[in-house]
Amino acid sequence: MSTDCGLFVGLISGTSADAIDAALVEFSPSPTVVATRAFAYGPELRGEILALAQGRAAVTLEHLGSLDVRIGQAFGQAANALLADAGRSAHELTAIGSHGQTVRHRPRSTPAFTLQLGDPSTIAELTGITTVADFRRRDVAAGGEGAPLAPGFHAAVLRLDGEPRAVLNLGGIANLTLLPGDPSEPVRGFDTGPANCLLDAWMTRHLGGTCDSGGNAARSGRMDADALARWLDYPYFTQQPPKSTGREEFDLEWLADRGPLPHGDADVLASLTELSAQTIARALQAHAPGTQRLIACGGGVHNGFLMERIAAAVAPLLLETTREHGIDPDFVEASLFAWLARECLAGRAGNLPEVTGASGPRVLGAIYPA
């Protein structure tokens, strides 16, 4: 039976680890987002995830196994609550696509690996729905970065012949998908560097909040040009794609290792905001200077100051969000994993080797039947 049509749930918690994003997507066969909801982690569970992801926790096998199951329970509960909100039942679903929670991403280590937690067997048991998970490791095994995986989905829903476009995801890490206007040219994509992860980490450690809501704290500060210049000199920013990164590389220790920091908390936030804007703009100029439209998604679109600084850095390029194209910017990645589950069940490749650097196209994901 074809899986090109049907209802799927996509689940992900990104590098910010602030919530599980859930999207109910109907494919007919083009995707329509039916319902969405974000489910915050409890503070204890989020704290454990961040400590593990940032390498600050000494982890036993018992703790790791327990954490895997508890994250899976949170994901399964999120899927059930989303279906209840939408008035849908498990038997109407084709599958759940669960990204899980990344706690370590080392595609350039020896051996290369990437690790996501959120036990899919637990999700399948809690929901009674076939669950597809573990989307990144096959690409890494094939020599790829395992990221970004969004470009295939972005191309399916946002590419337009005749208009070179770029899609910018502003999660903990920023990544770009480059969509040429010529349909014969390949789609490309890569992580540009930090978007929200350093801002959130500074807020958490120094100001007692989880994020700079609206960018108001950063807006009140002054950008430190000397600090920014030192940060921009970091080799990752000029490294050629394929490339990907994460919170394990860009953390507060990374900042501490780069010389004197701006004096006030607001000045640090203003400077970090400019770092995100400049690295995005430089990446676009280096790899897709003819881009005519930049379409943003992810939690960073709610940071008004960050969006203003990106707009200034890429001007006169038009900056908008996926909302103008019919997709809630908060749930693009959740929709992506619903799409990847569909591709897996259909036996189609979910990666783009030109993006990840894998040795070829690969079917991504492992299937856990209901």
Long-range contacts (C-beta under 8 A, 24 or more apart in sequence): 2-346, 3-94, 3-95, 3-342, 3-345, 3-346, 4-29, 4-342, 4-346, 5-29, 6-93, 6-94, 6-342, 7-34, 7-88, 7-92, 7-93, 7-94, 8-93, 8-94, 8-95, 8-96, 8-97, 8-338, 8-339, 8-341, 8-342, 9-79, 9-82, 9-83, 9-93, 9-95, 9-96, 9-97, 9-129, 9-338, 10-96, 10-97, 10-98, 10-99, 10-333, 10-334, 10-335, 10-336, 10-337, 10-338, 10-339, 10-340, 10-341, 11-75, 11-78, 11-79, 11-96, 11-97, 11-98, 11-99, 11-123, 11-334, 11-337, 12-98, 12-99, 12-100, 12-333, 12-334, 12-336, 12-337, 13-41, 13-49, 13-71, 13-75, 13-99, 13-100, 13-101, 13-118, 14-102, 14-171, 14-172, 14-298, 14-299, 14-333, 15-53, 15-102, 15-171, 15-172, 15-173, 15-197, 15-246, 15-247, 16-171, 16-172, 16-196, 16-197, 16-200, 16-211, 16-299, 17-41, 17-46, 17-49, 17-50, 17-53, 17-101, 17-172, 18-46, 18-200, 18-210, 18-211, 18-299, 20-74, 20-75, 20-78, 21-330, 21-331, 21-333, 21-334, 22-78, 22-79, 22-81, 22-82, 22-331, 22-334, 23-82, 23-331, 23-334, 23-335, 23-338, 24-82, 24-83, 24-86, 24-88, 24-338, 25-335, 25-338, 25-339, 27-339, 27-342, 30-157, 31-156, 31-157, 31-335, 31-338, 31-339, 33-327, 33-328, 33-331, 33-335, 34-86, 35-82, 35-85, 35-86, 36-82, 36-328, 36-330, 36-331, 36-334, 37-78, 37-81, 37-82, 37-85, 38-330, 39-74, 39-77, 39-78, 39-81, 41-74, 45-70, 45-71, 45-74, 49-101, 49-103, 49-117, 52-103, 53-102, 53-103, 53-104, 53-246, 53-247, 53-248, 54-247, 54-248, 54-251, 55-248, 55-251, 64-117, 67-117, 68-117, 68-118, 68-119, 69-119, 69-122, 71-100, 71-101, 71-117, 71-118, 71-119, 72-100, 72-117, 72-118, 72-119, 72-120, 72-121, 72-122, 72-123, 72-126, 73-122, 73-126, 74-118, 75-100, 75-118, 75-122, 75-123, 76-122, 76-123, 76-125, 76-126, 76-127, 77-126, 79-123, 79-126, 79-127, 79-129, 80-126, 80-127, 90-127, 90-128, 90-129, 90-370, 91-128, 93-129, 93-130, 94-130, 94-341, 94-342, 94-345, 95-129, 95-130, 95-131, 95-132, 95-341, 95-342, 95-345, 95-367, 96-123, 96-124, 96-127, 96-129, 96-130, 96-131, 96-132, 96-341, 97-131, 97-132, 97-133, 97-135, 97-337, 97-338, 97-339, 97-340, 97-341, 97-342, 97-344, 97-365, 98-123, 98-131, 98-132, 98-133, 98-337, 99-133, 99-135, 99-333, 99-337, 100-133, 100-134, 102-136, 102-246, 104-246, 104-248, 105-136, 105-146, 105-147, 105-244, 105-245, 105-246, 105-248, 106-248, 107-140, 107-144, 107-145, 107-146, 107-147, 107-244, 112-140, 112-143, 113-137, 113-140, 114-140, 114-146, 114-147, 120-366, 120-368, 121-368, 123-368, 124-368, 124-369, 124-370, 127-370, 128-370, 129-370, 130-345, 130-367, 130-368, 130-369, 130-370, 131-367, 131-368, 131-370, 132-340, 132-341, 132-344, 132-345, 132-365, 132-366, 132-367, 132-368, 133-365, 133-366, 133-368, 134-365, 134-366, 135-337, 135-340, 135-344, 135-350, 135-364, 135-365, 136-364, 138-351, 138-362, 138-363, 138-364, 138-365, 139-351, 139-356, 139-358, 139-362, 139-364, 142-351, 142-358, 142-359, 142-360, 142-362, 143-357, 143-358, 143-359, 144-242, 144-351, 144-353, 144-356, 144-357, 144-358, 144-359, 145-242, 145-243, 145-244, 145-356, 145-357, 146-244, 146-356, 147-175, 147-191, 147-244, 147-356, 148-175, 148-177, 148-189, 148-190, 148-191, 148-244, 148-355, 148-356, 149-336, 149-340, 149-350, 149-351, 149-356, 149-364, 150-175, 150-177, 150-189, 150-332, 150-333, 150-336, 151-177, 151-187, 151-188, 151-189, 151-352, 151-355, 152-187, 152-339, 152-343, 152-350, 152-351, 152-352, 152-355, 153-332, 153-335, 153-336, 153-339, 153-340, 154-179, 154-187, 154-189, 155-179, 155-187, 155-352, 156-339, 157-325, 157-327, 158-295, 158-322, 158-325, 159-183, 159-187, 163-292, 163-293, 164-288, 164-290, 164-291, 164-292, 164-293, 165-291, 165-292, 165-293, 165-294, 165-295, 166-284, 166-288, 166-291, 166-293, 166-294, 166-295, 167-294, 167-295, 167-296, 167-297, 167-322, 168-280, 168-294, 168-295, 168-296, 168-297, 168-298, 168-310, 169-195, 169-296, 169-297, 169-298, 169-332, 169-333, 170-195, 170-196, 170-276, 170-296, 170-297, 170-298, 170-299, 170-300, 170-301, 170-303, 170-306, 171-195, 171-196, 171-298, 171-299, 171-300, 171-333, 172-196, 172-197, 172-200, 172-246, 172-247, 173-197, 173-245, 173-246, 173-247, 173-250, 174-276, 174-279, 174-280, 174-300, 175-244, 176-280, 176-283, 176-284, 176-287, 176-288, 177-355, 178-287, 178-288, 178-291, 180-288, 181-292, 186-352, 186-354, 187-352, 187-354, 187-355, 188-241, 188-287, 188-288, 188-354, 188-355, 189-241, 189-352, 189-355, 190-241, 190-242, 190-243, 190-244, 190-283, 190-287, 190-355, 191-243, 191-244, 191-245, 191-246, 192-237, 192-279, 192-280, 192-283, 193-236, 193-237, 193-245, 193-250, 193-275, 193-276, 193-279, 194-250, 194-272, 194-275, 194-276, 194-279, 195-276, 195-298, 195-300, 195-306, 196-299, 196-300, 196-303, 196-306, 197-247, 197-250, 197-251, 198-250, 198-251, 198-252, 198-254, 198-255, 198-272, 198-275, 199-269, 199-272, 199-273, 199-276, 199-303, 199-306, 201-251, 201-252, 202-252, 202-255, 202-265, 202-268, 202-269, 202-272, 203-269, 205-252, 206-265, 206-268, 207-265, 211-299, 211-303, 212-269, 212-303, 212-305, 213-302, 213-303, 214-302, 214-303, 214-304, 214-305, 215-273, 215-303, 215-304, 215-305, 215-306, 215-307, 215-308, 216-305, 217-265, 217-266, 217-269, 218-266, 218-269, 218-270, 218-272, 218-273, 218-303, 218-305, 218-306, 219-270, 219-304, 219-305, 220-266, 220-270, 221-262, 221-264, 221-265, 221-266, 221-267, 221-268, 221-269, 221-270, 221-271, 222-262, 222-266, 222-267, 222-270, 223-267, 223-270, 223-271, 223-273, 223-274, 224-261, 224-262, 224-267, 224-268, 224-270, 224-271, 226-260, 227-258, 227-259, 227-260, 227-261, 227-262, 227-271, 228-271, 228-274, 228-275, 228-278, 230-258, 230-259, 231-255, 231-258, 231-271, 231-275, 232-275, 232-278, 232-279, 232-282, 234-258, 237-279, 237-282, 237-283, 241-287, 241-355, 241-357, 242-355, 242-356, 242-357, 244-356, 273-303, 273-305, 273-306, 273-309, 274-309, 276-300, 276-306, 276-309, 276-310, 277-306, 277-309, 277-310, 277-312, 277-313, 278-313, 280-310, 280-313, 280-314, 281-310, 281-313, 281-314, 284-314, 284-317, 291-317, 292-317, 292-318, 293-317, 293-318, 293-320, 294-318, 294-319, 294-320, 295-320, 295-321, 295-322, 295-324, 295-325, 296-320, 296-321, 296-322, 296-329, 297-321, 297-322, 297-327, 297-329, 297-330, 297-332, 297-333, 298-329, 298-330, 298-332, 298-333, 299-330, 301-329, 301-330, 340-364, 340-365, 341-365
